[in-house]
Amino acid sequence: MRAGDTRIVLQAASVCLQYPDDHVRATLPLVRAAVAELPDGRPRERLTAFLDATGDAAGDTAGMGALAEHYVGLFDRSRRCCLYLTWWTDGETRRRGGALAALKARYRAAGVEPAGRELPDFLPAVLEYAATADLADGLALLQEHRAGVELLRLALLEAGSPYAAPVEAVCALLPGPSPEDAAAARALARSGPPREQVGLDLPPFAAAPSGGPR
């Protein structure tokens, strides 16, 4: 996949994994149009599956309310579906503070000033960083947290949530096959994921910025 298409996948997944407020709802048509231009493959298929599954909900107030309730129950009330990457590696320990500070420094080194009240390890923020600021470093960051991203994917699949699809799209961008179960994902954490350089050649699509705090 070309770097420009990779950026589109990352930016689209970033929007899809945000809390479905009015801002995200207004951005979804742009996301759908961009995804429709992607080459055939798993990232396009999974993002389209998410957009199709949530399309009816986005079209009416009651459906959007149900989707928002699903999002909160899934991501805010369950640690098994945590969107904060350093939680998977450091949990609620002192090490996590250091990891978050290092991540902020990493963003600043790329010319990005962390904004808003979300932590810098929030997966949609990491995806947007990769899509719009530094693709190579953003993909490397996802690789470093590959085990956590894969465990999130597995938890979302087990929950039967449509939010599994954008995470699957992201995982499909990373080298090597995804683990088939949690034990294999934990083994990946011990051994480390494969690494691969990604070339840069095209700019990202101009999507709306990340949604703010809920």
N, C-alpha and C positions, 0 to 999 in steps of 0.2 A: 504494500500500500504506500502511495506517495505521502510525503510529509504533510502536504496540504490536506489530504483526506484524513490523515491521522489526527491532525488538529481539529478538524470538524467533528470527528467521533468523540474526542475528549471534551470539546466545548458542549456538544449536544448532551453527553452523559452528565456533565456538570449541571446543566439546566434541569435535566430530568430528575436528578437526585436531590434537588432542593425542595424545601417545603412548598407545597402547591398553593401559593398565595396568588393574588391577582396579577402580580408582576410576572410570575412564572407562567400563569395561564395565558397572558398576552404574548409571551415569547414563544410558546409552543408551535404556532403556525410557522414561524421563521425556522425553528428547529426541524420541523417536518420537511419543509422545502429544502433545507440543506442536506438532510439525511437522504432524501430522494435522489440527490445528485451523486451520492457515493457509489463506488463500484460494488457489484454483487459480492457478498461475503458475509461472514458471521456478524461483524460489527453493524453493518446496515440492517441485517435481518433482525437482530436483537433490539436495536433501537426502534425499528418500525413496529416490532411486537409490543414494546412498551407504549408507544404512541397510539397504537390501535386499541390496546387494552384500557387505556385511560382516556381515550378520545371522548367517549360519551359522558364521562364524569366531568371533563373540562368544559362540556357544552352546557351545563346547567348548574345552578347554585346548589341544589341538593346533592347532586353527584359530586361536586367539588368539595362540599362539606364532608361527605363520606370518605373521599380520598384523603383529605387533610386529617381526618380522625384516624384513618389507617396509618398514615405517615407517622403521626405522633405516637401511636401505640407501638409501632414497629421500631422506630429509631430512638425515640426519647424515653421509652419505658422498658426497653429490653436491651440488656448489654450484649446479647447474642447477635444483635444487628447494629453494632456501633459503627458510626461513620467517621470516627476520629482515629486516624491511623496509629498514632503513638499509644493509644489505649491498648491495642493488640500486642504491642511489644513491651510496654512499660507499666500498663495498668495504672492504678492510682498510687504511684510511688514517687519519690523525690527525683528519680531518674527521668520521669516524664517532663518535669519542668526544664531540665537541661536539654532534652530532645526538642521541646517546643522552641526554646531560645535559639538552638542551632538551626532550626527550620526557618525562623524569622530572619536570621543572619543570611541564610542561603537565599531567601527571596530578595533581600536587600542587595546582595552581591550581583543579582541579575537585574537590578534596577527597579524592583517591585517593592513598594512600601505596603506591608500588611494593613488592611483597612477593615473597618467594621468590628463587630464584637465576636465574630466566630473565631475559633482558634485556628492557627495556621495549618493544622493537620486535618482539618475538616475535608473529607474526600472531595466534595464539589470544588472547594478552594484549590486543592492540589491539582485537580483536573483543569481548572481554568488557568492556573499558573503554567502548566505544561502546554496548554493550547495557545495562550496569548503572550507568554513571556519567554520561556526557554524550553523548547520541546525536548531537547536531549536531556537536560537536567531533570525535567519533569518526569520523563519516562524512567530515568534512572531512579528517581525517588519512588515511583510506583514499584519498580523492581525491588528496591530495598525493603518495601513493605508488602511484597507479593503475598507472603503467607497470610497476613491479615486481610488483604483484599480477597483472597480466595476463600478464607473462612467466612467472611461476610457474604460472598456469593453463595456458598453452600447453605448458610443459615437462611438466606432469603429464599432460596429454592425450597428448602424444607418448610418454610412458612407459607409457601404457595403465593408469594407476593409478586406483583408485576415489577416491583423495583429490583428484582433479580436481573431483569433483562439488561438495563444499562450497565450494571456491574459486569455481566457476562461480556458485553461489548468491549469494555475496557480490558478485561482479561484476555480477550482474543487478540489484542494488540501486542501483548507481551510475548517474548520468545518462549518456546517450550509449551507442552500441553498443560492444561489446568489439572490440578489434583482432582481425583474422583471422589474423595471423601475427606473428612476432617483429619483422620490419622495421616493421610498422605500430605495434607496441607501443613500439619505440624512437623512432619519430616522435612518438608521444604524449608521451614523456618530454621531447622537445625543445619541443613546442608547448604542453604543459600540458593537463590534462583539463578538460572543462566543469565548471562549478560549479552547484549547485542547493541551495536551502535546504530542509530537511526539518522539518516541524512536529512538535511533541511533544504527545502527547495521552494515551498509555496507558503503564502500567508494564510492565516486562519480566516474563517468567515466572520463577519461582524455581527456577533450575537450580543444580546443585552447582557449587562454585567450580572454577577451573582446576586441572588436575592439577599436582602438584609436579614437581621435577626428576627426570629418569630416572636 
